[in-house]
Amino acid sequence: HRRLIASIGAETLTNAVRHAGATQLFIDAEETDTTYVIRYTNDGVPPDHAVSEGGGLGSARRKIEAAGGTMKLEASPRFALILSFDKEVMSHV
């Protein structure tokens, strides 16, 4: 899961620079009683429309879901890519 989270971070950084002119990527991790949540945001220009999943983000979603996680995209107030992994699922990997 660590490699997957780093790989998604690299894809997110590439997209942030290319599409939003970002210079920084922020990765925040949160743990709840049942879930690990990883949130990627950046300092680039927020999208002015819904974000569509092209090759990179579509591939990221498939990898996350194959690993038992979920992926959510937010466009406002700034772009965010949010991964969630159920602790129960991760304990069996």
N, C-alpha and C positions, 0 to 999 in steps of 0.2 A: 504494500500500500504506500510506503514511503516513496518508492520509485515512481509510482503512478502519480502521486501528489506533486512530485517535482516535475515530472513530464508535463502535467497539465499546467503547472506554473510557467514552464518554458513556452508553451503554446499561447497561454494568456498574455505573457509579456510580449511575444512577437506581435500578436494582434493589437495590443495596447499601443505599441510604438507605431505600427503600420496604419491603424485606423483612427487612433485618437491623439497621436503625437505625444504620447506619455513619455515621461523620463523616469518614473518610479512605479514599481509594482509593490503593492502591499498584500501580505498574506497573513490573515488572522485565523487562529485556530481556537475553537471553543469545545469544551466537553460538557455535556449534560449527563444526567443519570443514565440515559439510554443511547446517546448518539455522540459521534464526533462530527464537528462541522468545520469545514475549511472554506474561508471566504477570500477571494482574490478581487482586489480593486486597484485602481491606478489614478494617477494625477492628470490624466489626459482629458480632452474635451468629451463631455458626455454625448452619447448618441442622441440624435434628434428623431429617431424612429426605432421601432422594435428591432432587436438584434436577431438576424437569421443565422441558423447553424449551417455554415459551409463545411468544407472538407475538414478543417482542423477542429472546429467545435463539435461537428457531427462525430468525428472519430473519437474525440474526448468523451462524448456522451456514451458511445458504445463501450469504451474501455471501462468507464466508471460503472456502468450498469452491469457489465460482465463480472466486475469485482464485487457486486452486491451493493453498490452505492447508488445515489441519485444525484442529478445535476440540475441546477436551476439557474436561469439567466435573469438579470434585472437590468433595465436600461435607465431607470430614473430613481433617485436624482443623479446617480452616476452609475456607470457600468459596474456590475458585480457578477461574478461567477461563483456559485455556492455549491459545494459538495457536501453530502451528508452520508455518513456510514453508520449503520446500526452496530452498536458494540457487540451484540449477540452474534451477528454475522461475522464480524472481524475476529471474534474469539475462536471461530471454527476454521479459519484460513490457515 
